[in-house]
Amino acid sequence: MRKIILSKRASNRLEELLEYLELEWSLKVKNDFIKKLDKSLSQIQKFPNSCPKSDIVTGLHVFVVTKQTSLYYRYDEQTITILTLFDNRMNPDRLKIEIA
């Protein structure tokens, strides 16, 4: 099974998101998101090609974790690299700048 690697950007985004969910919403909302994220990562690990390719950034796949948050990744034979978590409500052009 492929190893999942979080880029520094993805790790920072995840940390910020979890902090926001707990402070602005609740610990339950944060924990529910973590469960959805774990389930998403498990699916990507088993079936990395099951997610559509991004229309915004060439060569990346996108997985919608919640209606507000998507993760962008690429994979090879041994690893799946999560490049970023992205707020779907933001301007998609910002993603191009972020990933470049």
Backbone bond lengths (Angstrom), bond angles and torsions (degrees), N, CA, C in turn:
res aa  C-N    CA-C-N  psi(-1)  N-CA   C-N-CA  omega(-1)  CA-C   N-CA-C  phi
1 M - - - 1.452 - - 1.531 109.12 -
2 R 1.320 115.64 142.15 1.468 120.57 -178.69 1.526 111.49 -67.97
3 K 1.326 115.14 144.51 1.464 122.17 177.03 1.533 108.27 -84.19
4 I 1.339 116.75 136.97 1.461 121.29 178.37 1.523 109.04 -94.15
5 I 1.328 115.25 128.86 1.456 121.94 179.12 1.526 108.17 -120.79
6 L 1.323 116.41 130.96 1.467 121.41 174.31 1.523 108.18 -95.53
7 S 1.318 116.98 127.58 1.457 119.75 174.21 1.528 107.96 -68.19
8 K 1.304 116.04 165.32 1.468 120.19 177.98 1.531 110.54 -59.35
9 R 1.330 116.42 -40.86 1.468 120.85 179.00 1.532 110.53 -62.49
10 A 1.331 116.71 -45.77 1.465 120.98 -179.57 1.524 110.38 -64.04
11 S 1.311 116.97 -40.94 1.458 121.26 179.06 1.530 110.93 -63.13
12 N 1.325 116.39 -43.94 1.470 120.36 178.31 1.517 111.29 -64.79
13 R 1.331 116.66 -43.77 1.465 120.51 178.79 1.522 111.53 -61.60
14 L 1.321 116.54 -41.92 1.457 120.84 -179.91 1.520 110.33 -64.18
15 E 1.306 116.60 -44.38 1.461 120.55 179.02 1.534 110.94 -60.76
16 E 1.324 116.75 -44.98 1.470 120.91 178.65 1.521 111.05 -63.12
17 L 1.312 116.81 -42.52 1.463 121.31 -179.07 1.522 111.49 -64.64
18 L 1.322 117.23 -44.82 1.461 120.36 -179.96 1.519 111.58 -64.43
19 E 1.321 116.04 -39.11 1.470 120.20 177.33 1.530 110.08 -64.19
20 Y 1.324 116.31 -44.52 1.462 120.85 178.45 1.530 111.31 -60.44
21 L 1.317 116.94 -47.06 1.472 120.27 -178.16 1.526 111.21 -60.14
22 E 1.321 116.48 -41.50 1.463 119.09 -178.85 1.526 111.77 -71.40
23 L 1.329 117.20 -42.96 1.467 120.26 -177.43 1.528 112.99 -72.43
24 E 1.336 116.27 -42.76 1.462 120.35 -174.12 1.525 113.66 -91.50
25 W 1.327 117.52 -22.79 1.443 120.94 -178.08 1.519 110.17 -117.14
26 S 1.316 117.30 -88.61 1.465 119.37 178.53 1.527 109.52 -171.41
27 L 1.304 115.45 167.30 1.461 120.76 176.30 1.533 110.07 -64.32
28 K 1.321 116.94 -35.66 1.466 120.76 179.03 1.531 110.95 -63.30
29 V 1.327 117.22 -44.06 1.464 121.02 178.85 1.531 109.40 -62.14
30 K 1.309 116.48 -42.99 1.466 120.88 177.98 1.527 110.28 -60.07
31 N 1.320 117.61 -48.70 1.462 121.52 -178.81 1.526 112.22 -64.83
32 D 1.336 116.81 -36.41 1.464 120.61 176.38 1.534 110.44 -63.62
33 F 1.329 116.29 -40.35 1.460 119.79 178.03 1.527 110.46 -64.47
34 I 1.313 116.90 -42.46 1.471 120.97 179.08 1.531 110.37 -59.67
35 K 1.321 117.11 -40.67 1.471 120.50 178.07 1.527 110.85 -63.39
36 K 1.339 116.85 -43.21 1.470 120.59 178.54 1.523 110.65 -64.52
37 L 1.318 116.49 -40.19 1.455 120.59 179.78 1.527 110.51 -65.45
38 D 1.320 117.36 -44.07 1.467 121.05 178.00 1.527 111.12 -59.76
39 K 1.318 116.03 -43.70 1.468 120.89 178.72 1.535 110.21 -63.58
40 S 1.326 116.35 -40.84 1.464 121.46 178.74 1.525 111.05 -62.76
41 L 1.329 116.31 -46.14 1.463 120.64 -179.29 1.526 111.10 -64.46
42 S 1.308 116.19 -36.93 1.463 120.55 177.75 1.531 110.31 -63.65
43 Q 1.320 116.89 -42.80 1.464 120.76 179.06 1.523 110.50 -64.54
44 I 1.326 116.79 -44.09 1.464 120.52 179.39 1.526 110.10 -62.83
45 Q 1.314 116.28 -39.07 1.461 120.51 -178.92 1.534 110.71 -64.18
46 K 1.310 116.76 -39.81 1.468 120.90 -179.29 1.528 112.08 -78.02
47 F 1.324 116.15 -38.72 1.472 121.28 -174.87 1.533 110.13 -134.67
48 P 1.328 118.15 71.58 1.466 120.38 -174.37 1.526 114.56 -63.16
49 N 1.313 116.43 -24.49 1.466 119.16 -178.62 1.525 112.44 -91.51
50 S 1.333 117.65 3.36 1.467 120.73 -177.10 1.521 112.84 -76.94
51 C 1.317 117.35 -17.38 1.465 120.58 -178.71 1.522 109.66 -92.37
52 P 1.320 116.19 146.55 1.466 118.94 -178.91 1.523 112.06 -66.59
53 K 1.323 114.34 154.50 1.462 119.74 174.17 1.529 108.08 -75.69
54 S 1.308 115.09 146.61 1.456 121.25 -179.35 1.527 110.82 -68.44
55 D 1.328 115.85 137.28 1.461 121.18 172.88 1.526 110.36 -83.41
56 I 1.326 115.82 -16.12 1.457 121.14 -174.06 1.523 111.72 -89.85
57 V 1.335 116.62 -45.14 1.466 121.29 -178.87 1.531 108.80 -124.69
58 T 1.300 116.80 120.10 1.468 122.89 -178.26 1.526 110.79 -63.62
59 G 1.318 115.86 138.27 1.455 121.31 175.02 1.513 115.28 88.43
60 L 1.323 117.52 0.11 1.460 121.14 179.32 1.518 110.32 -111.37
61 H 1.326 114.80 152.66 1.453 121.60 171.87 1.523 107.22 -105.96
62 V 1.323 115.66 154.53 1.463 120.49 -179.26 1.523 109.37 -125.57
63 F 1.334 115.31 136.64 1.452 121.77 175.96 1.523 107.44 -124.94
64 V 1.323 117.27 122.19 1.459 121.73 179.14 1.529 107.58 -84.94
65 V 1.347 115.39 109.77 1.464 121.25 -178.95 1.526 109.44 -78.98
66 T 1.316 116.35 -48.97 1.466 123.37 173.35 1.527 106.23 -136.80
67 K 1.319 117.59 172.78 1.466 117.79 -179.38 1.532 111.77 -64.85
68 Q 1.336 116.95 -19.11 1.460 120.54 178.58 1.530 113.60 -93.43
69 T 1.327 118.43 -22.74 1.467 121.28 -169.67 1.520 112.52 -131.32
70 S 1.326 114.79 130.55 1.465 121.67 173.90 1.514 108.67 -123.57
71 L 1.320 115.39 153.44 1.456 117.89 172.95 1.515 108.15 -117.10
72 Y 1.313 114.98 144.43 1.454 123.12 -178.92 1.511 108.55 -113.12
73 Y 1.339 115.85 133.10 1.455 119.59 -175.23 1.519 111.36 -146.98
74 R 1.320 113.85 163.35 1.468 122.26 169.23 1.510 107.30 -133.51
75 Y 1.307 116.62 161.01 1.457 118.95 -177.91 1.517 111.21 -145.73
76 D 1.341 113.82 158.92 1.453 121.41 171.23 1.530 107.20 -134.82
77 E 1.287 118.02 -163.30 1.467 121.28 -175.93 1.528 113.90 -63.93
78 Q 1.347 117.71 -30.14 1.460 120.11 -175.63 1.529 115.18 -109.97
79 T 1.330 117.11 -26.00 1.467 118.62 -172.83 1.524 112.60 -133.52
80 I 1.325 113.44 157.04 1.459 123.07 168.62 1.522 104.78 -121.58
81 T 1.316 116.00 119.51 1.458 120.23 -178.38 1.519 109.42 -105.78
82 I 1.331 115.42 116.23 1.468 121.29 175.75 1.519 106.40 -83.02
83 L 1.339 116.93 114.21 1.455 120.57 -175.51 1.517 112.65 -84.14
84 T 1.324 116.47 -38.48 1.463 118.82 178.99 1.521 110.72 -164.10
85 L 1.308 115.24 158.36 1.456 123.22 166.68 1.517 104.49 -104.60
86 F 1.310 116.44 135.82 1.455 119.87 -172.43 1.518 110.69 -128.94
87 D 1.327 115.64 135.47 1.464 122.00 176.13 1.523 107.61 -78.12
88 N 1.321 116.87 115.05 1.462 122.28 -175.77 1.518 113.69 -63.85
89 R 1.313 117.61 -14.11 1.463 120.53 -179.55 1.526 111.58 -84.73
90 M 1.327 116.93 -7.76 1.463 120.86 -179.07 1.525 110.82 -84.39
91 N 1.326 114.89 163.99 1.454 121.65 177.37 1.528 108.92 -63.74
92 P 1.328 118.53 123.87 1.464 120.87 -177.88 1.527 113.54 -60.87
93 D 1.333 118.10 -24.55 1.466 120.29 177.42 1.519 111.39 -61.73
94 R 1.311 116.47 -27.45 1.461 120.39 178.98 1.531 110.75 -65.28
95 L 1.323 116.37 -32.16 1.462 120.36 178.42 1.520 110.23 -63.44
96 K 1.332 117.38 -42.55 1.471 120.90 179.15 1.525 110.26 -58.54
97 I 1.310 116.72 -41.95 1.469 121.26 -179.10 1.529 109.64 -68.36
98 E 1.305 116.18 -41.71 1.460 122.21 -178.24 1.520 112.54 -62.55
99 I 1.309 116.59 -44.49 1.461 122.28 -175.20 1.533 111.84 -79.29
100 A 1.314 116.71 -29.60 1.472 120.50 -176.04 1.508 113.40 -59.20
